[in-house]
């Protein structure tokens, strides 16, 4: 019984977020809410990776298209299927929340250290690393970088 409890404690609840041509892997505690696609107010003269701002729970939340931020030449649509509202993970200051546009429905997974294997390839500037989960690959985003970029355009 004790071994089963120890194994359960060594697992982490994560969310796989499908994007255009890649998937992000995030601990579920980073996510405040997953919303269906809704209207986003475009920013005048905003960076190409920022789709605009979303009104959410009395906050103004910048919406990021991760693919464009990670690889500026990425040709991605301006809309998506869902919006993943992210909690800030780095210290105080900057925006409290930001959102990521997704191309599919995020899904929950339980992972342990043994489930993650480093994948070959060089991570993009918005990625901390690339891993393999069985037959799938996923990018672990550099949350400090995402948050600094979101704060640079946040209201």
Secondary structure by P-SEA (a helix, b strand, c coil): caaaaaaaaabbbbbbbbcccbbbbbccccccccccccbbbbbccccccccbbbbccccbbbbbcccccccccccccccccbbbbbccccccccccbbbbbbccccbbbbbcccccccccccccccccbbbbcccbbbbbcaaaaaaaaaaaccc
